[in-house]
């Protein structure tokens, strides 16, 4: 339907929607996620990630908490992010 996510990384949710493979599993792990959670994990298709992923902000990256981010981190046994996790931006 004109998206930018590689089709081989998706599966059908219903006749009108796709999801990333792995996200509907009992213990979800997106096929696009690379590395080890809590250590060096990152999105392997970051520039082409789906809109639903773009909508989830990391807690405090933009000065506010994110309930979705906190819930996901807790589900994976990770501590929630705090303002201290984001270094201050120093403007020249």
N, CA, C and O atoms as a Tinker XYZ file with bonds, in Angstrom:
   368  protein
     1  N      0.822000   -1.199000    0.000000    73     2
     2  CA     0.000000    0.000000    0.000000    64     1     3
     3  C      0.862000    1.258000    0.000000    63     2     4     5
     4  O      0.400000    2.324000    0.407000    81     3
     5  N      2.090000    1.146000   -0.445000    73     3     6
     6  CA     2.917000    2.331000   -0.569000    64     5     7
     7  C      3.759000    2.650000    0.659000    63     6     8     9
     8  O      4.366000    3.718000    0.724000    81     7
     9  N      3.807000    1.738000    1.641000    73     7    10
    10  CA     4.623000    1.967000    2.833000    64     9    11
    11  C      6.093000    1.784000    2.538000    63    10    12    13
    12  O      6.470000    1.406000    1.429000    81    11
    13  N      6.924000    2.052000    3.527000    73    11    14
    14  CA     8.361000    1.936000    3.329000    64    13    15
    15  C      8.968000    0.751000    4.081000    63    14    16    17
    16  O     10.156000    0.471000    3.918000    81    15
    17  N      8.188000    0.059000    4.890000    73    15    18
    18  CA     8.682000   -1.113000    5.601000    64    17    19
    19  C      8.816000   -2.257000    4.600000    63    18    20    21
    20  O      7.882000   -2.521000    3.842000    81    19
    21  N      9.957000   -2.939000    4.582000    73    19    22
    22  CA    10.103000   -4.069000    3.658000    64    21    23
    23  C      9.002000   -5.109000    3.901000    63    22    24    25
    24  O      8.827000   -5.555000    5.035000    81    23
    25  N      8.263000   -5.500000    2.868000    73    23    26
    26  CA     7.133000   -6.421000    3.024000    64    25    27
    27  C      7.504000   -7.741000    3.709000    63    26    28    29
    28  O      6.683000   -8.312000    4.426000    81    27
    29  N      8.719000   -8.225000    3.498000    73    27    30
    30  CA     9.131000   -9.497000    4.099000    64    29    31
    31  C      9.262000   -9.415000    5.627000    63    30    32    33
    32  O      9.388000  -10.444000    6.291000    81    31
    33  N      9.232000   -8.213000    6.181000    73    31    34
    34  CA     9.310000   -8.042000    7.635000    64    33    35
    35  C      7.930000   -7.893000    8.276000    63    34    36    37
    36  O      7.823000   -7.673000    9.482000    81    35
    37  N      6.882000   -8.011000    7.472000    73    35    38
    38  CA     5.523000   -7.820000    7.980000    64    37    39
    39  C      4.696000   -9.093000    7.888000    63    38    40    41
    40  O      5.052000  -10.044000    7.191000    81    39
    41  N      3.573000   -9.085000    8.618000    73    39    42
    42  CA     2.576000  -10.142000    8.497000    64    41    43
    43  C      1.207000   -9.480000    8.565000    63    42    44    45
    44  O      1.076000   -8.357000    9.051000    81    43
    45  N      0.207000  -10.170000    8.085000    73    43    46
    46  CA    -1.138000   -9.619000    8.025000    64    45    47
    47  C     -1.809000   -9.658000    9.393000    63    46    48    49
    48  O     -1.839000  -10.701000   10.045000    81    47
    49  N     -2.344000   -8.525000    9.823000    73    47    50
    50  CA    -3.126000   -8.446000   11.054000    64    49    51
    51  C     -4.593000   -8.704000   10.724000    63    50    52    53
    52  O     -5.259000   -9.494000   11.393000    81    51
    53  N     -5.083000   -8.040000    9.702000    73    51    54
    54  CA    -6.452000   -8.228000    9.222000    64    53    55
    55  C     -6.440000   -7.817000    7.746000    63    54    56    57
    56  O     -5.385000   -7.448000    7.231000    81    55
    57  N     -7.563000   -7.868000    7.064000    73    55    58
    58  CA    -7.549000   -7.547000    5.631000    64    57    59
    59  C     -7.039000   -6.150000    5.267000    63    58    60    61
    60  O     -6.732000   -5.892000    4.103000    81    59
    61  N     -6.946000   -5.250000    6.246000    73    59    62
    62  CA    -6.558000   -3.872000    5.939000    64    61    63
    63  C     -5.264000   -3.414000    6.612000    63    62    64    65
    64  O     -4.783000   -2.313000    6.345000    81    63
    65  N     -4.701000   -4.253000    7.484000    73    63    66
    66  CA    -3.528000   -3.801000    8.240000    64    65    67
    67  C     -2.443000   -4.877000    8.308000    63    66    68    69
    68  O     -2.723000   -6.076000    8.317000    81    67
    69  N     -1.211000   -4.409000    8.355000    73    67    70
    70  CA    -0.047000   -5.258000    8.544000    64    69    71
    71  C      0.603000   -4.907000    9.876000    63    70    72    73
    72  O      0.402000   -3.814000   10.405000    81    71
    73  N      1.373000   -5.828000   10.405000    73    71    74
    74  CA     2.164000   -5.586000   11.611000    64    73    75
    75  C      3.566000   -6.111000   11.359000    63    74    76    77
    76  O      3.782000   -6.910000   10.448000    81    75
    77  N      4.502000   -5.670000   12.153000    73    75    78
    78  CA     5.860000   -6.202000   12.050000    64    77    79
    79  C      5.858000   -7.650000   12.536000    63    78    80    81
    80  O      5.240000   -7.973000   13.550000    81    79
    81  N      6.559000   -8.523000   11.797000    73    79    82
    82  CA     6.669000   -9.921000   12.228000    64    81    83
    83  C      7.281000   -9.966000   13.624000    63    82    84    85
    84  O      8.217000   -9.228000   13.931000    81    83
    85  N      6.747000  -10.827000   14.445000    73    83    86
    86  CA     7.261000  -11.012000   15.795000    64    85    87
    87  C      6.535000  -10.222000   16.860000    63    86    88    89
    88  O      6.673000  -10.524000   18.045000    81    87
    89  N      5.769000   -9.225000   16.477000    73    87    90
    90  CA     5.118000   -8.379000   17.478000    64    89    91
    91  C      3.843000   -8.983000   18.041000    63    90    92    93
    92  O      3.308000   -8.482000   19.031000    81    91
    93  N      3.348000  -10.050000   17.428000    73    91    94
    94  CA     2.130000  -10.679000   17.920000    64    93    95
    95  C      2.430000  -11.964000   18.689000    63    94    96    97
    96  O      1.503000  -12.674000   19.078000    81    95
    97  N      3.676000  -12.268000   18.911000    73    95    98
    98  CA     4.084000  -13.487000   19.610000    64    97    99
    99  C      3.758000  -13.394000   21.104000    63    98   100   101
   100  O      3.536000  -12.306000   21.636000    81    99
   101  N      3.734000  -14.546000   21.765000    73    99   102
   102  CA     3.492000  -14.579000   23.206000    64   101   103
   103  C      4.491000  -13.682000   23.934000    63   102   104   105
   104  O      4.121000  -12.914000   24.822000    81   103
   105  N      5.751000  -13.790000   23.550000    73   103   106
   106  CA     6.786000  -12.883000   24.054000    64   105   107
   107  C      7.247000  -12.060000   22.857000    63   106   108   109
   108  O      8.173000  -12.452000   22.147000    81   107
   109  N      6.594000  -10.909000   22.633000    73   107   110
   110  CA     6.855000  -10.137000   21.412000    64   109   111
   111  C      8.302000   -9.690000   21.267000    63   110   112   113
   112  O      8.938000   -9.234000   22.217000    81   111
   113  N      8.790000   -9.837000   20.061000    73   111   114
   114  CA    10.095000   -9.289000   19.689000    64   113   115
   115  C     10.020000   -8.972000   18.204000    63   114   116   117
   116  O      9.968000   -9.873000   17.367000    81   115
   117  N     10.017000   -7.714000   17.893000    73   115   118
   118  CA     9.934000   -7.261000   16.509000    64   117   119
   119  C     11.127000   -7.791000   15.716000    63   118   120   121
   120  O     12.264000   -7.759000   16.188000    81   119
   121  N     10.856000   -8.272000   14.519000    73   119   122
   122  CA    11.905000   -8.781000   13.645000    64   121   123
   123  C     12.921000   -7.687000   13.290000    63   122   124   125
   124  O     14.061000   -7.992000   12.941000    81   123
   125  N     12.515000   -6.433000   13.376000    73   123   126
   126  CA    13.419000   -5.328000   13.074000    64   125   127
   127  C     14.372000   -4.973000   14.209000    63   126   128   129
   128  O     15.320000   -4.213000   14.012000    81   127
   129  N     14.122000   -5.523000   15.398000    73   127   130
   130  CA    14.962000   -5.212000   16.555000    64   129   131
   131  C     16.253000   -6.006000   16.504000    63   130   132   133
   132  O     16.226000   -7.230000   16.369000    81   131
   133  N     17.356000   -5.337000   16.609000    73   131   134
   134  CA    18.682000   -5.968000   16.574000    64   133   135
   135  C     19.368000   -5.766000   17.919000    63   134   136   137
   136  O     19.146000   -4.755000   18.585000    81   135
   137  N     20.191000   -6.712000   18.315000    73   135   138
   138  CA    20.954000   -6.592000   19.550000    64   137   139
   139  C     20.227000   -7.174000   20.743000    63   138   140   141
   140  O     19.233000   -7.887000   20.603000    81   139
   141  N     20.741000   -6.858000   21.918000    73   139   142
   142  CA    20.235000   -7.375000   23.183000    64   141   143
   143  C     19.513000   -6.282000   23.942000    63   142   144   145
   144  O     20.065000   -5.208000   24.181000    81   143
   145  N     18.244000   -6.566000   24.328000    73   143   146
   146  CA    17.473000   -5.584000   25.100000    64   145   147
   147  C     18.207000   -5.205000   26.376000    63   146   148   149
   148  O     18.757000   -6.064000   27.065000    81   147
   149  N     18.210000   -3.920000   26.684000    73   147   150
   150  CA    18.862000   -3.437000   27.884000    64   149   151
   151  C     20.362000   -3.280000   27.761000    63   150   152   153
   152  O     21.022000   -2.831000   28.697000    81   151
   153  N     20.907000   -3.650000   26.604000    73   151   154
   154  CA    22.351000   -3.556000   26.421000    64   153   155
   155  C     22.705000   -2.750000   25.170000    63   154   156   157
   156  O     23.278000   -1.664000   25.254000    81   155
   157  N     22.351000   -3.305000   24.011000    73   155   158
   158  CA    22.741000   -2.638000   22.773000    64   157   159
   159  C     21.670000   -2.760000   21.690000    63   158   160   161
   160  O     21.990000   -2.792000   20.502000    81   159
   161  N     20.404000   -2.827000   22.093000    73   159   162
   162  CA    19.305000   -2.990000   21.137000    64   161   163
   163  C     19.067000   -1.721000   20.334000    63   162   164   165
   164  O     19.195000   -0.606000   20.840000    81   163
   165  N     18.715000   -1.921000   19.066000    73   163   166
   166  CA    18.365000   -0.799000   18.207000    64   165   167
   167  C     17.469000   -1.298000   17.086000    63   166   168   169
   168  O     17.423000   -2.495000   16.799000    81   167
   169  N     16.774000   -0.394000   16.469000    73   167   170
   170  CA    15.886000   -0.717000   15.363000    64   169   171
   171  C     16.731000   -0.859000   14.094000    63   170   172   173
   172  O     17.432000    0.070000   13.693000    81   171
   173  N     16.651000   -2.038000   13.472000    73   171   174
   174  CA    17.428000   -2.294000   12.272000    64   173   175
   175  C     16.882000   -1.623000   11.027000    63   174   176   177
   176  O     17.548000   -1.605000    9.992000    81   175
   177  N     15.670000   -1.067000   11.111000    73   175   178
   178  CA    15.084000   -0.360000    9.969000    64   177   179
   179  C     14.622000    1.030000   10.403000    63   178   180   181
   180  O     13.606000    1.526000    9.914000    81   179
   181  N     15.350000    1.649000   11.303000    73   179   182
   182  CA    14.923000    2.895000   11.937000    64   181   183
   183  C     14.394000    3.925000   10.941000    63   182   184   185
   184  O     13.325000    4.493000   11.167000    81   183
   185  N     15.097000    4.176000    9.867000    73   183   186
   186  CA    14.667000    5.193000    8.895000    64   185   187
   187  C     13.416000    4.763000    8.134000    63   186   188   189
   188  O     12.723000    5.603000    7.561000    81   187
   189  N     13.122000    3.467000    8.123000    73   187   190
   190  CA    11.952000    2.963000    7.405000    64   189   191
   191  C     10.915000    2.364000    8.357000    63   190   192   193
   192  O     10.008000    1.656000    7.919000    81   191
   193  N     11.044000    2.643000    9.652000    73   191   194
   194  CA    10.132000    2.055000   10.633000    64   193   195
   195  C      8.701000    2.516000   10.378000    63   194   196   197
   196  O      8.471000    3.591000    9.825000    81   195
   197  N      7.733000    1.678000   10.793000    73   195   198
   198  CA     6.334000    2.035000   10.542000    64   197   199
   199  C      5.867000    3.215000   11.386000    63   198   200   201
   200  O      6.492000    3.576000   12.384000    81   199
   201  N      4.760000    3.801000   10.963000    73   199   202
   202  CA     4.228000    4.982000   11.646000    64   201   203
   203  C      3.908000    4.704000   13.104000    63   202   204   205
   204  O      4.096000    5.579000   13.949000    81   203
   205  N      3.428000    3.506000   13.420000    73   203   206
   206  CA     3.105000    3.189000   14.813000    64   205   207
   207  C      4.357000    3.274000   15.696000    63   206   208   209
   208  O      4.268000    3.673000   16.857000    81   207
   209  N      5.496000    2.909000   15.162000    73   207   210
   210  CA     6.749000    3.019000   15.924000    64   209   211
   211  C      7.187000    4.483000   16.041000    63   210   212   213
   212  O      7.710000    4.897000   17.076000    81   211
   213  N      6.975000    5.246000   15.000000    73   211   214
   214  CA     7.339000    6.669000   15.014000    64   213   215
   215  C      6.530000    7.446000   16.052000    63   214   216   217
   216  O      6.983000    8.468000   16.568000    81   215
   217  N      5.333000    6.950000   16.351000    73   215   218
   218  CA     4.448000    7.643000   17.286000    64   217   219
   219  C      4.820000    7.434000   18.749000    63   218   220   221
   220  O      4.374000    8.197000   19.605000    81   219
   221  N      5.623000    6.423000   19.056000    73   219   222
   222  CA     6.015000    6.156000   20.447000    64   221   223
   223  C      7.303000    6.912000   20.751000    63   222   224   225
   224  O      8.366000    6.596000   20.216000    81   223
   225  N      7.190000    7.899000   21.604000    73   223   226
   226  CA     8.372000    8.680000   21.999000    64   225   227
   227  C      9.038000    8.015000   23.191000    63   226   228   229
   228  O      8.345000    7.497000   24.067000    81   227
   229  N     10.358000    8.015000   23.248000    73   227   230
   230  CA    11.023000    7.572000   24.466000    64   229   231
   231  C     10.687000    8.537000   25.601000    63   230   232   233
   232  O     10.652000    9.752000   25.404000    81   231
   233  N     10.443000    7.990000   26.785000    73   231   234
   234  CA    10.136000    8.851000   27.936000    64   233   235
   235  C     11.234000    9.869000   28.149000    63   234   236   237
   236  O     12.418000    9.535000   28.174000    81   235
   237  N     10.832000   11.094000   28.299000    73   235   238
   238  CA    11.662000   12.248000   28.652000    64   237   239
   239  C     12.609000   12.723000   27.562000    63   238   240   241
   240  O     13.340000   13.688000   27.783000    81   239
   241  N     12.629000   12.084000   26.389000    73   239   242
   242  CA    13.507000   12.580000   25.328000    64   241   243
   243  C     13.132000   14.005000   24.939000    63   242   244   245
   244  O     13.988000   14.823000   24.601000    81   243
   245  N     11.819000   14.284000   24.995000    73   243   246
   246  CA    11.329000   15.615000   24.638000    64   245   247
   247  C     10.730000   16.330000   25.839000    63   246   248   249
   248  O      9.869000   17.195000   25.680000    81   247
   249  N     11.187000   15.971000   27.057000    73   247   250
   250  CA    10.764000   16.659000   28.264000    64   249   251
   251  C      9.458000   16.188000   28.868000    63   250   252   253
   252  O      8.887000   16.867000   29.721000    81   251
   253  N      8.976000   15.025000   28.435000    73   251   254
   254  CA     7.717000   14.499000   28.984000    64   253   255
   255  C      7.779000   12.972000   29.046000    63   254   256   257
   256  O      8.512000   12.342000   28.283000    81   255
   257  N      7.004000   12.385000   29.960000    73   255   258
   258  CA     6.985000   10.917000   30.052000    64   257   259
   259  C      6.190000   10.316000   28.884000    63   258   260   261
   260  O      5.428000   11.013000   28.214000    81   259
   261  N      6.379000    9.028000   28.656000    73   259   262
   262  CA     5.634000    8.298000   27.628000    64   261   263
   263  C      5.134000    7.001000   28.246000    63   262   264   265
   264  O      5.919000    6.098000   28.534000    81   263
   265  N      3.823000    6.913000   28.447000    73   263   266
   266  CA     3.235000    5.720000   29.066000    64   265   267
   267  C      3.536000    4.468000   28.241000    63   266   268   269
   268  O      3.797000    3.406000   28.807000    81   267
   269  N      3.503000    4.581000   26.901000    73   267   270
   270  CA     3.788000    3.422000   26.048000    64   269   271
   271  C      5.229000    2.969000   26.201000    63   270   272   273
   272  O      5.494000    1.770000   26.282000    81   271
   273  N      6.147000    3.894000   26.242000    73   271   274
   274  CA     7.554000    3.559000   26.421000    64   273   275
   275  C      7.764000    2.892000   27.780000    63   274   276   277
   276  O      8.418000    1.854000   27.875000    81   275
   277  N      7.209000    3.492000   28.821000    73   275   278
   278  CA     7.358000    2.931000   30.168000    64   277   279
   279  C      6.795000    1.518000   30.241000    63   278   280   281
   280  O      7.422000    0.631000   30.819000    81   279
   281  N      5.619000    1.303000   29.660000    73   279   282
   282  CA     4.974000   -0.011000   29.688000    64   281   283
   283  C      5.843000   -1.056000   28.972000    63   282   284   285
   284  O      6.007000   -2.171000   29.468000    81   283
   285  N      6.387000   -0.703000   27.830000    73   283   286
   286  CA     7.225000   -1.632000   27.075000    64   285   287
   287  C      8.506000   -1.961000   27.835000    63   286   288   289
   288  O      8.925000   -3.118000   27.876000    81   287
   289  N      9.125000   -0.957000   28.430000    73   287   290
   290  CA    10.365000   -1.198000   29.177000    64   289   291
   291  C     10.095000   -2.100000   30.376000    63   290   292   293
   292  O     10.865000   -3.025000   30.637000    81   291
   293  N      9.017000   -1.846000   31.105000    73   291   294
   294  CA     8.669000   -2.670000   32.262000    64   293   295
   295  C      8.401000   -4.110000   31.822000    63   294   296   297
   296  O      8.832000   -5.051000   32.488000    81   295
   297  N      7.699000   -4.286000   30.714000    73   295   298
   298  CA     7.386000   -5.628000   30.209000    64   297   299
   299  C      8.642000   -6.428000   29.885000    63   298   300   301
   300  O      8.631000   -7.658000   29.938000    81   299
   301  N      9.716000   -5.733000   29.550000    73   299   302
   302  CA    10.973000   -6.405000   29.217000    64   301   303
   303  C     11.974000   -6.375000   30.367000    63   302   304   305
   304  O     13.153000   -6.677000   30.179000    81   303
   305  N     11.497000   -6.008000   31.566000    73   303   306
   306  CA    12.357000   -6.021000   32.743000    64   305   307
   307  C     13.361000   -4.888000   32.799000    63   306   308   309
   308  O     14.378000   -4.989000   33.485000    81   307
   309  N     13.085000   -3.813000   32.085000    73   307   310
   310  CA    13.993000   -2.667000   32.070000    64   309   311
   311  C     13.416000   -1.545000   32.920000    63   310   312   313
   312  O     12.196000   -1.420000   33.028000    81   311
   313  N     14.264000   -0.732000   33.519000    73   311   314
   314  CA    13.755000    0.418000   34.274000    64   313   315
   315  C     13.209000    1.478000   33.318000    63   314   316   317
   316  O     13.663000    1.594000   32.179000    81   315
   317  N     12.238000    2.241000   33.791000    73   315   318
   318  CA    11.715000    3.332000   32.962000    64   317   319
   319  C     12.779000    4.414000   32.836000    63   318   320   321
   320  O     13.629000    4.565000   33.713000    81   319
   321  N     12.724000    5.156000   31.750000    73   319   322
   322  CA    13.669000    6.245000   31.538000    64   321   323
   323  C     13.283000    7.436000   32.414000    63   322   324   325
   324  O     12.114000    7.619000   32.755000    81   323
   325  N     14.264000    8.227000   32.765000    73   323   326
   326  CA    14.053000    9.427000   33.568000    64   325   327
   327  C     14.714000   10.607000   32.851000    63   326   328   329
   328  O     15.472000   10.405000   31.903000    81   327
   329  N     14.437000   11.822000   33.290000    73   327   330
   330  CA    15.114000   12.973000   32.671000    64   329   331
   331  C     16.640000   12.859000   32.716000    63   330   332   333
   332  O     17.328000   13.382000   31.840000    81   331
   333  N     17.161000   12.181000   33.725000    73   331   334
   334  CA    18.614000   12.035000   33.849000    64   333   335
   335  C     19.218000   11.166000   32.738000    63   334   336   337
   336  O     20.429000   11.198000   32.519000    81   335
   337  N     18.385000   10.393000   32.039000    73   335   338
   338  CA    18.881000    9.550000   30.958000    64   337   339
   339  C     19.179000   10.329000   29.678000    63   338   340   341
   340  O     19.766000    9.788000   28.741000    81   339
   341  N     18.778000   11.588000   29.640000    73   339   342
   342  CA    18.977000   12.414000   28.455000    64   341   343
   343  C     19.937000   13.547000   28.783000    63   342   344   345
   344  O     19.612000   14.435000   29.571000    81   343
   345  N     21.115000   13.513000   28.180000    73   343   346
   346  CA    22.082000   14.577000   28.458000    64   345   347
   347  C     21.555000   15.929000   27.991000    63   346   348   349
   348  O     20.850000   16.028000   26.986000    81   347
   349  N     21.905000   16.945000   28.727000    73   347   350
   350  CA    21.477000   18.305000   28.369000    64   349   351
   351  C     22.123000   18.709000   27.050000    63   350   352   353
   352  O     23.286000   18.397000   26.792000    81   351
   353  N     21.368000   19.395000   26.235000    73   351   354
   354  CA    21.884000   19.904000   24.970000    64   353   355
   355  C     22.539000   21.240000   25.232000    63   354   356   357
   356  O     21.923000   22.160000   25.770000    81   355
   357  N     23.785000   21.331000   24.848000    73   355   358
   358  CA    24.534000   22.569000   25.035000    64   357   359
   359  C     24.619000   23.270000   23.685000    63   358   360   361
   360  O     25.175000   22.734000   22.726000    81   359
   361  N     24.064000   24.467000   23.627000    73   359   362
   362  CA    24.094000   25.221000   22.369000    64   361   363
   363  C     25.290000   26.159000   22.371000    63   362   364   365
   364  O     25.611000   26.790000   23.378000    81   363
   365  N     25.929000   26.231000   21.230000    73   363   366
   366  CA    27.143000   27.064000   21.110000    64   365   367
   367  C     26.767000   28.507000   20.868000    63   366   368
   368  O     27.645000   29.360000   20.739000    81   367
